[in-house]
Amino acid sequence: MKHIANSAALRLALADAPAPQACRCALGACTAWESLAEYRWETAHMTALGTLRDPATDEPTLEECHPQGTRYDSPNAPIAPAFFPYNQCDVWHCKRCDRHLLRYTEFGGYNVDPRVRVLDAQNIID
């Protein structure tokens, strides 16, 4: 999968994207990180665009970036590719609604929790 190295590369990947439409897929709004049961991920309508994971880093940081006091689950939380959870995300495109999505899997003990968030270019920071 193509590595999207930083916020500039992420913005470039979105530059020629069509305007997103109202969601017509099973994901729903996903404006903040949401747990996602696998049956809601419509694989046939999704295209992988790349990954924010650095292939040279074995253990990416778990530090989050919230310069404006947001939280992990805030819809306006910054999308900072070098920080958690973005540094563990893949970037996807939904062909049904032309939205771009971030997806990663949260691992905690015996729990595996796939999560998704709409990629809003206005929230991307360095």
C-alpha positions as CSV (number, residue, x, y, z in Angstrom):
1,M,0.0,0.0,0.0
2,K,1.3,3.5,-0.9
3,H,2.8,5.4,2.1
4,I,1.3,8.9,2.6
5,A,4.2,10.4,4.5
6,N,2.8,13.6,6.1
7,S,0.0,16.2,6.1
8,A,1.1,17.7,2.8
9,A,1.0,14.4,1.1
10,L,-2.4,13.7,2.6
11,R,-3.7,17.0,1.4
12,L,-2.3,16.3,-2.1
13,A,-4.0,12.9,-2.1
14,L,-7.3,14.7,-1.6
15,A,-6.7,17.6,-3.9
16,D,-8.4,16.2,-7.0
17,A,-11.1,14.4,-5.1
18,P,-14.8,15.1,-6.0
19,A,-16.8,16.8,-3.4
20,P,-18.3,14.4,-0.9
21,Q,-22.0,13.7,-1.0
22,A,-24.4,12.9,1.8
23,C,-23.5,9.4,3.1
24,R,-25.5,6.6,1.4
25,C,-23.5,3.8,2.8
26,A,-23.8,1.8,6.0
27,L,-21.1,3.8,7.8
28,G,-23.2,6.8,8.7
29,A,-21.7,10.2,9.5
30,C,-18.5,9.0,11.3
31,T,-17.4,12.6,12.0
32,A,-15.5,11.4,15.0
33,W,-13.9,8.0,15.6
34,E,-16.5,5.3,15.8
35,S,-16.3,1.7,16.5
36,L,-17.3,-0.2,13.3
37,A,-18.7,-3.7,13.1
38,E,-17.2,-5.4,10.1
39,Y,-20.6,-5.9,8.5
40,R,-20.9,-2.1,8.1
41,W,-17.7,-1.8,6.1
42,E,-18.9,-2.1,2.5
43,T,-15.8,-3.6,1.0
44,A,-17.2,-3.6,-2.5
45,H,-17.5,0.2,-2.4
46,M,-14.2,1.0,-0.8
47,T,-10.9,1.7,-2.4
48,A,-7.6,1.8,-0.4
49,L,-5.7,4.9,-1.3
50,G,-2.7,4.5,1.0
51,T,-1.5,4.3,4.6
52,L,-0.3,6.9,7.1
53,R,1.7,4.1,8.8
54,D,5.5,4.7,8.5
55,P,7.0,1.5,7.2
56,A,10.3,2.4,8.9
57,T,8.7,2.7,12.4
58,D,8.1,-0.6,14.3
59,E,6.3,1.0,17.2
60,P,4.6,4.3,16.3
61,T,3.9,6.7,19.1
62,L,0.7,6.5,21.1
63,E,0.9,10.3,21.9
64,E,-2.1,12.3,20.6
65,C,-2.1,15.8,19.3
66,H,-4.8,18.2,20.6
67,P,-3.4,21.8,20.6
68,Q,-6.9,23.3,20.9
69,G,-8.0,21.1,23.8
70,T,-10.0,18.6,21.8
71,R,-10.2,14.9,22.6
72,Y,-9.8,11.7,20.6
73,D,-13.5,11.5,20.0
74,S,-14.1,15.1,19.1
75,P,-15.5,15.7,15.6
76,N,-13.1,18.7,15.3
77,A,-10.0,16.9,16.6
78,P,-7.0,17.6,14.4
79,I,-5.9,15.0,11.9
80,A,-2.1,14.9,12.6
81,P,-0.5,12.1,10.6
82,A,2.5,11.8,12.9
83,F,0.3,11.2,16.0
84,F,-2.0,8.5,17.3
85,P,-4.3,7.1,16.0
86,Y,-3.6,8.6,12.6
87,N,-0.1,7.1,12.4
88,Q,-1.8,3.7,12.4
89,C,-4.5,4.5,9.8
90,D,-5.2,3.6,6.2
91,V,-6.9,6.0,3.9
92,W,-9.9,4.8,2.0
93,H,-12.4,6.2,-0.6
94,C,-16.1,5.3,-0.6
95,K,-17.4,5.1,-4.2
96,R,-20.9,5.5,-3.0
97,C,-20.6,8.9,-1.4
98,D,-17.1,10.1,-2.5
99,R,-16.0,10.5,1.1
100,H,-12.5,9.7,2.2
101,L,-12.2,7.7,5.4
102,L,-9.5,6.9,7.9
103,R,-9.5,3.4,9.4
104,Y,-7.4,1.6,12.0
105,T,-7.9,-1.2,14.5
106,E,-7.7,-0.6,18.2
107,F,-6.2,-3.5,20.1
108,G,-6.9,-3.8,23.8
109,G,-6.3,-7.1,25.6
110,Y,-8.6,-9.6,23.9
111,N,-10.6,-6.8,22.3
112,V,-10.2,-5.9,18.6
113,D,-12.1,-2.8,17.6
114,P,-12.1,-1.5,14.0
115,R,-12.6,2.3,14.0
116,V,-13.4,4.7,11.3
117,R,-13.5,8.5,10.9
118,V,-14.4,10.7,7.9
119,L,-11.3,12.5,6.6
120,D,-12.1,16.2,6.7
121,A,-9.3,18.1,5.0
122,Q,-10.0,21.2,7.1
123,N,-8.9,19.2,10.2
124,I,-5.5,18.2,8.8
125,I,-2.5,19.7,10.6
126,D,1.2,19.2,10.7
